[in-house]
Amino acid sequence: MSRKRSNMEISADILKVAIGGARKSHLVYRANLNFAIIKDYLKDLSSAGLLSHPSNGSKLYTTTEKGIAFINYMNGLQQFAMN
C-alpha cells in the first residue's frame, strides 16, 4: 500500500528534477504531478528562493543553491527516519 507524499517530499521531488534545468511539462511528468497542482508549488518554491523561475524568454526552471541545500536536508531526514 502506498502513502501520500507530504508537501516537503513533493517540493524535493520538483527540485531534484529541476537541478539541470527543466520545463514545466518535464517537472509535471517526472515529479508525478499535474499541471493544476504544480502551479502553486512553482510559485511557492520560486518565492522561497529554492527555484529560479524563467526569465528573459527562457522556459527552464532551475534549482538554486538554496534548493540543493533543501534537497540535502530532506535526504538527511529520510536517512534518519529509516534508521
Number of C-alpha atoms within 10 A of each C-alpha: 2 4 5 7 10 9 10 12 15 17 23 23 17 30 27 20 20 24 16 11 18 19 15 18 13 16 24 19 12 14 19 12 14 12 12 9 10 20 12 11 16 21 13 14 19 19 12 12 14 23 27 21 18 14 9 5 6 9 13 18 25 23 26 18 14 13 25 17 13 18 22 13 13 16 14 12 11 12 10 9 8 7 5
